[in-house]
Amino acid sequence: MILRLNQGYEKFENILVEYIQFFDTKGKDFVIGQRNQIKLFDLNGQTINIKSFKVPHFINKIAYKYFRKSKAKRSYEFANKLLELGIGTPKPIAYAEFSTLLGLEKSFYVSEQLQCDLTYRELVEIPDFPDHDNILRQFTRFSFELHEKGIEFLDHSPGNTLIKKNADGNYDFFLVDLNRMEFHDSMTFEMRMKNLCRLTPVKEMVAVMSNEYAKLYKEPEQKTFDTLWKYTVDFQEQFYRKKRLKKKLKFWKK
């Protein structure tokens, strides 16, 4: 096992090793998906979460062992880089990898558990969510800040931004699910709009985001809306096309 601990957590190495080694039988279930699982643990009075990534298929086992960084390692490194750039994300604690000569087996990412008030998903699913317009506009400014810093969050989707109301009544934003991210010296207008297209299929929300983003980027509002809406429609069509294809494949498997 390879275990990398963030500064200040070295004294907890033994207990973290125990949590990781006995992940299947310890901890409190938080997210149990088909691919990945997240469980909550206590670390000296602090709640932490440990994300267990699915064992990769044979080719990726070799790739993640010898040619590419594992999802756990990328999550850890990207989290530290985001914090260096002043972008919110739950504090990274550690990552661990189990491998053999044949390649990577299990990998784990450990971070603090952040209690949030909502995610972007609530804004999509609850049109009359309190302070909806203000949160959406502040979220758009947060996304603009990402783009200005050259951060292309490839999983910029509804459940991957945690939102907390702070003491002055404004909102703080924290990125999660970090293993797919690219960093650029600068981002073009097209790259920025494409990066926002997975967030919502609601045209009224796209209009609000376009209005706010256009103020910040100094592009005409209509051009901003037309570009973002085009990418949004393209993404939705692709998403549901894949969904229909998966349904057909599952039917034939039966």
Secondary structure as GFF3:
##gff-version 3
##sequence-region A 1 254
A	DSSP	beta_strand	2	5	.	.	.	ID=ss1
A	DSSP	three_ten_helix	10	12	.	.	.	ID=ss2
A	DSSP	alpha_helix	13	21	.	.	.	ID=ss3
A	DSSP	beta_strand	28	32	.	.	.	ID=ss4
A	DSSP	beta_strand	37	43	.	.	.	ID=ss5
A	DSSP	beta_strand	46	53	.	.	.	ID=ss6
A	DSSP	alpha_helix	58	66	.	.	.	ID=ss7
A	DSSP	alpha_helix	71	84	.	.	.	ID=ss8
A	DSSP	beta_strand	92	100	.	.	.	ID=ss9
A	DSSP	beta_strand	103	112	.	.	.	ID=ss10
A	DSSP	beta_strand	118	119	.	.	.	ID=ss11
A	DSSP	alpha_helix	120	125	.	.	.	ID=ss12
A	DSSP	alpha_helix	132	148	.	.	.	ID=ss13
A	DSSP	beta_strand	151	153	.	.	.	ID=ss14
A	DSSP	three_ten_helix	158	160	.	.	.	ID=ss15
A	DSSP	beta_strand	161	165	.	.	.	ID=ss16
A	DSSP	beta_strand	171	175	.	.	.	ID=ss17
A	DSSP	beta_strand	181	183	.	.	.	ID=ss18
A	DSSP	alpha_helix	189	195	.	.	.	ID=ss19
A	DSSP	alpha_helix	203	217	.	.	.	ID=ss20
A	DSSP	alpha_helix	221	253	.	.	.	ID=ss21
###
